[in-house]
Structure formats: C-alpha cells, structure tokens
Amino acid sequence: MSGNRYTEEFRIEAVKQITERGYKPSEVAKRLGVTTNSLYNWKK
C-alpha cells in the first residue's frame, strides 16, 4: 500500500463523479489513480 493521503475535497469530488454524474467506479478510479476499493470506502 502506498499510504497516499487524499484531501476530503478530493474524496468528495471523486464520489460525486459516481453518484451525481453517473460514471462507473472503475473509470473514476483509473482516471484519478486510486483504487475502486478506496472509492467504495469514501462513498460509505
């Protein structure tokens, strides 16, 4: 694990891309360089 820290603003924006804009989690994860697991955890 790389141990990267992301700002709350970054996490919120990433989750919005899934919930509000309808992007697939895998697409967002690849584009932002994070794991899909991270996105699902941030969404919780």
C-alpha positions as a Markdown table, in Angstrom:
| # | Residue | x | y | z |
|---|---|---|---|---|
| 1 | Met | 0.0 | 0.0 | 0.0 |
| 2 | Ser | 1.4 | 3.4 | -0.9 |
| 3 | Gly | -0.1 | 5.2 | 2.0 |
| 4 | Asn | -1.2 | 8.2 | 0.0 |
| 5 | Arg | -3.4 | 10.7 | 1.7 |
| 6 | Tyr | -6.2 | 12.5 | -0.1 |
| 7 | Thr | -7.9 | 15.7 | 0.9 |
| 8 | Glu | -11.5 | 15.5 | 1.9 |
| 9 | Glu | -12.3 | 17.7 | -1.0 |
| 10 | Phe | -10.7 | 15.3 | -3.4 |
| 11 | Arg | -12.6 | 12.4 | -2.0 |
| 12 | Ile | -15.9 | 14.2 | -2.1 |
| 13 | Glu | -15.4 | 15.1 | -5.7 |
| 14 | Ala | -14.4 | 11.6 | -6.6 |
| 15 | Val | -17.6 | 10.2 | -5.0 |
| 16 | Lys | -19.7 | 12.9 | -6.8 |
| 17 | Gln | -18.4 | 11.7 | -10.1 |
| 18 | Ile | -20.0 | 8.3 | -9.3 |
| 19 | Thr | -23.2 | 9.3 | -7.5 |
| 20 | Glu | -24.1 | 12.5 | -9.4 |
| 21 | Arg | -22.6 | 12.3 | -12.8 |
| 22 | Gly | -23.1 | 8.5 | -13.3 |
| 23 | Tyr | -19.5 | 7.5 | -14.1 |
| 24 | Lys | -18.5 | 3.9 | -13.4 |
| 25 | Pro | -16.3 | 3.5 | -10.3 |
| 26 | Ser | -13.7 | 1.7 | -12.3 |
| 27 | Glu | -13.5 | 4.6 | -14.8 |
| 28 | Val | -13.1 | 7.2 | -12.0 |
| 29 | Ala | -10.6 | 5.1 | -10.1 |
| 30 | Lys | -8.4 | 4.7 | -13.2 |
| 31 | Arg | -8.7 | 8.4 | -14.2 |
| 32 | Leu | -7.8 | 9.6 | -10.7 |
| 33 | Gly | -5.2 | 6.9 | -9.9 |
| 34 | Val | -7.0 | 5.5 | -6.9 |
| 35 | Thr | -8.4 | 2.0 | -6.2 |
| 36 | Thr | -12.0 | 1.1 | -6.6 |
| 37 | Asn | -11.9 | 0.0 | -3.0 |
| 38 | Ser | -10.9 | 3.5 | -1.9 |
| 39 | Leu | -13.9 | 4.9 | -3.8 |
| 40 | Tyr | -16.3 | 2.5 | -2.2 |
| 41 | Asn | -14.9 | 3.3 | 1.2 |
| 42 | Trp | -15.1 | 7.0 | 0.6 |
| 43 | Lys | -18.7 | 6.6 | -0.5 |
| 44 | Lys | -19.7 | 5.0 | 2.8 |
